[in-house]
C-alpha cells in the first residue's frame, strides 16, 4: 500500500504539468490562451507536499525494511489470503527450499516442501516446531505465523518466520540425556535408577512376574585407583560397565549407583538371577588390559527379589546391599577343636 500511494503521487504530479502543456502546444483546448505551467506546478507542489506529510513520500523505511529482511538469518515468507507467496528472503531458500526467482505469485503448496505441516498453523496462528527431511537429513525448524491486518482489522496476509533449531534441540536432548546418564560409563545414573526402577516394579506387580535387584561392588578397585591413578580407575569402570551391558538383556536396567557400585534391575526369577550373577562375576574378574598391563578387580554381589525381599525399590536396594556386604565380609577363622 505504501508503494502504491507513493507511485501514484509521483505519476499524478508529473502528469499534470506535462499533460496541460501538451494540450496547450497541440491546441486541443482552443480556449486555453494562458500558460498553465505555473498553475500546474503549484498543484504538483501541493500533491508532493501532501505525499510528504501523509503518505511518507521519499521515506527510507520501506527500503531499509527490504534490506533488513534480506539479511535476516531466519527464513521470512509472506503469504496472501490465497496462500500465494508474496515475498521470500534468501534465508527462506535454505530453510524451506524456496526458489526465490519463482516464489512471488506462486502457490505456497507447490514450492514449500513442508506445506502439509505448515498449513494447520496458518488457521490458528500459533508457534510450532516441526521436523522436516531435506536431502535425507532431518532438521528441526521452529516457525512463527503472524497475521497482517489492514486499517480495518481484516487479515490481508500472513508472515511466516522460520528458524533452524536443529543444533539447539540436539544440545537440549544431550543435556536431558546427561541428566539421566553417567558421563564416564554411559550407563543410567542413580537418578535414572529411581525414575525407571519403580516403574519396572509396577509392571512386575501388575503381571505377577518376579523382579531381581542386583547390587555390585568392585573389590580392590580403590587400591588400583590410588596406586595407578584416576585415569586407570576410570578405564576399569568404563570396561566393567561395558561388560555389564553386554551380559544383560534389553529389558534390564543397568545403572552406576556411584563410585565403584553398580545396580541392575531385571525381570527374572531367583534361579535365573543366580545364573546371571555367576556370569557377572566371571565377566568382572576377567583381566582388563591397560597400556599392555593386565589389571584385575574382584567383586561382591548381593541379590534381592521382588516381592519376597521388599515391595519398594528403596527396601530392595537395602536388602541387596546387605546381602552384598555379607558376601564381602571376611569369614571368621575356624577355631581348632
N, C-alpha and C positions, 0 to 999 in steps of 0.2 A: 504493500500500500504506500509506503514512503517513497519507493522508487517511482511508482506510477504518478503520484502527485508532483514530485519534482520534475519528472519528464514532461508532464502536462503543462506545468508553468513555463518551462523553457520553450516548448513548442508554441504556446499561445503568445508569449512575449515576443518571439521572433516573427511570428506570422502577422501580427497586427501592423507594425510599420512597413514590413515588406509587402503585405497584401495591399495596403492603401496606396503605396507608391506605385505598385504595378497597375492598379486601377486608374490612377491619375495619368500615368505615362501612356497607357493604351487607350485612354479616353472612353473607357467602358461606362464611366459615370459622367455624362456631359455636364451635369450641374456641379461637379467638383472643380471649382475655379480657384481654390486656395491650396497651399502646400500643407498636406496632412501630417508631415513628418513631426513637427513639434507636438501636436496632439497625440500622435501615435506613440512617440517616445515617452510622453507623460503617462499615458495609460500603461505602457510597458514597464515604466519605473514603478508605478503603483502595484502592478502584478508581482514584480520581483520583490518589492518591499513586503507585500503580503506573504509571498513564499518564504522569505527570510524569517518573518515573525511567527507565522502559523504552521508552515509545512516543512521547516528545517531544511530549506534550500541551501545547498553548499555545505550541509552538515557532514562531518567526518565520521560520525558514529557508524553508519552502515558499512563504510569502507574498513574501518577499524574492526568491526564485528566480523566481516568476512575474513580478514587476516587472522583474527583470534581463533575462529572456528577451524580454519585450515591448519592451524598449528597446534590444535588440541591433540593430546596424546590419546584421548578417548575417542571412540567412534561416535560420530554425530550424524544422525539421519533425520530428515524432516519428511513426514508423510502427510498428504492432504486427506480430506474426508473420504476419498475413494481409494485410499491406500496406495496412491502413486507416490513415487519418490520425487520430492521437490528439491532436496539438497542432500548431499552426502560428502563428508570431508575425506581427506586421504586416509585417516586412521580407520574409517569405516571399511575401507578396502581390505585392511589386514584383519579386522575383527569379523566382518560378515561376508567377506569375499565379494564386495560390490564393485562392479566395473564402473568407474566414475564417469567415463565418457558416455556410457549407455544408461546411467542411472536416472537423470532427470526425465520425468514423464513416464517412466516405466512402472509397471505394476510391481509392487513390492514382493508379491508371491513368486514372481518369475526370476528375481535376481537375489533375493535374500535366502541363503541356504538354511537359515534357522527360522523361517517364517512360521512353521507349524507351532514352534514353541513360543514365538513372539506374539502371534495373533491374539491369544486369550488375554494378554496383558493390556492390549490396546482398548479393550472394552471396559476395564476397571481401573486402568492407570495405576498399576501397582509395581513396586520394585521386586525383582526376582533374580535368582541366579540359575543359570541353565548350563548344561554340559553339551557341547557340540563336538563333532569329529571333523577335523579339517586335515586333508592329506593323510588320513589314517591316525592322526594324533588327537586325543581328546583334550579339550580345553574348557576351563570353567569361565563363563562370561557372566558378569554382573551387569544388568541393564536396568535403566530407569526410563519410564514412559511418562511424559508430562503433556497435558493438553495445552494448546494455544488458542486463546479466546479473543474475539474481536471486542469492539467497544460496547456491543450489546450483550456480551457474556456468552455468545454462542461459540462452540468449539469449531474452529476452522482448520486445524491441523494438529498433528501430534509430533512431539520431539522425542526421539529415542537416543539415549546416551549409553554407549556400551563400553565396558572396561574389562580387560583381560585380568582375571584374578587367579589364574592358574597357579602361579608361584605362591601367592598369599594363601590359597586354600591348601596347597601342598605343605606349606610350613605349618599351618594350623593343625592339619592332620598329624604331622610329625610331632608337634608339641603334645597333642592329645595322646598319641601313642607313647611318648616318653613318660607321660603321667602314669601309665599302667605297665610300662616295660622297664626292666632293669637295663641300665645303659651298658654295663660291662658284658653281661651274658646274653642279652636279648630275650631272656625268659620273662614271664609275667612276674611282677613285683608283689610285695606284701599288700599293697592297695588293691591290686587285681585279685589277689587271693581272697580278700574279704569282700570283694564285689561279685566274683563269679562262683566262689566256693559255696556260699549259702544257696545259690540258685541250683547248683548241681545236687545239693542235699534235698532241695524241694522236689526236684524231678525224681530222685530216688524214693522219697517218701510217697509221692503220688503213684509211682509204678510198682512200689513194693520191692524194688531191687536193692541189694546191699551196695554200700559205697565204702571205699577204703581211704584213709588219710595216712600217708607215709611220711614220716619225719626223718630227714637225713642230716647227719653232722659229719664233717670230714675230720678224721683223726690224723694228727701230725701236720696239719696244714699250717698252724701258727709257727711251728719251728722252721718250716721251709720259708715261710713268708718273712720271718725275722732274719734268717741266716742268708738267704739269697736275694731278698729284695721284693718289693711290691710288684714289680713287673713280672717276676716269675710267678708270684702268687696269683696275679690276675690271669696269667696264661693258664694256670691249672684250673682256676674257677671256670674259665671260658670252655676249656676242653671237657671238664666234668659236666657242665651244663649241656654241651652238645651231645654227650653220650646219654644223658638222661632223656633228652628229647628223642633220640634215635630209638630208645628202648620202649617208649611208651606209645600207646595208641592215640588215635586222633581225639577220642573223647576224654583224654586225661588232661588235667590242668597241672602243668609243671611250673613251679614258681621258685624264685630265690627269696627266702624269708629274710635274708640279711647275713652279712659276713660269710661264713662257710656253711650255712644252713640252707637246706632246700626242703620244700614240701610238695608232695604230689597228692592230688585228689583224683581218684579214678573210680569209675563204676565197675566194681568187680566183687567177687566173694572172697572169703578169707583164704581158701586154698590157692586160688589164683594169685591173690596178693602175696602169699608166701613165696610162690614161684617167682613172681616179679621181683621181690626183694633179693632173692638169690642172684638173679640176673643183674640187678643193680649193683650188688656187692662185687660181682666179677668185673663189671664194666668200670667201676670207680677205682678198684685196686689195681687194674692193669696199668703198667708203666706209661708215663707221659713224657714224650721227648721234648726237650727244650735246649736248643743250640747244641745238639749232639749228645746231651746228657739225658739219661732216663731217670725220671723222678717218680716216687711212689707216695701215695697217701692212702690211709685206711678210711674206714667209715663205720659209723654206728647208726643203725636204722631202727626206728620204732614204728609200730603199727597200731592203729585204732580203727575199729569198724563201726559203721553206722548201720543200725541204730543201737547195737549192743553196748558200745562203749560211750555213747553220747548221742544226743539228738540235735546238737548245735555245733557249729564249726569251732567255736572257742573251746568247748568242752572236749571235742575230738582232738584238737591241737594239744591241749594239756595232757590228754591221755597218751597220745603218740609221743609227746616229748618225754613224759615219764617213762614210757616203755623204752625209748631210745637211751635215756640215761641209765636205766637198769642194765642195758647191754654194755654201755660204755664203762660203768663202774667196775673196777677190777674185783675179781672174786677173792675172798679171804683165803690165805694159805691153809691147807689141811694140817691138822694137828696130829702128831704121832700118837698112836694108841699107848 
